[in-house]
Amino acid sequence: MKNKKQWKDFSTATKVRIMLAGFVQITLLLAALWDIRHRSAEQIKGSKKLWYSVVFINYIGPIAYFVLGRKPNTSVIAA
């Protein structure tokens, strides 16, 4: 049976890559959750409950929400 690697067995560069990937994933998740929370239901394609569930799928969920889940902003900024 092959032994599993432990954290101490990874090189410093590998540890940095793992931590960076985790940071990106958590940042995407939090940004998507914040955006869903602060947008009205009319500005989101589909239901908010569905998107709240989808964004928990690693990387793909939050990216899918930002690409597919939001309706284009059609408001006009007054000058």
Rosetta blueprint (number, residue, H / E / L):
1 M L
2 K L
3 N L
4 K L
5 K L
6 Q L
7 W H
8 K H
9 D H
10 F L
11 S L
12 T H
13 A H
14 T H
15 K H
16 V H
17 R H
18 I H
19 M H
20 L H
21 A H
22 G H
23 F H
24 V H
25 Q H
26 I H
27 T H
28 L H
29 L H
30 L H
31 A H
32 A H
33 L H
34 W H
35 D H
36 I H
37 R H
38 H H
39 R L
40 S L
41 A H
42 E H
43 Q H
44 I E
45 K L
46 G L
47 S L
48 K H
49 K H
50 L H
51 W H
52 Y H
53 S H
54 V H
55 V L
56 F L
57 I L
58 N L
59 Y L
60 I H
61 G H
62 P H
63 I H
64 A H
65 Y H
66 F H
67 V H
68 L H
69 G H
70 R E
71 K L
72 P L
73 N L
74 T L
75 S L
76 V L
77 I L
78 A L
79 A L
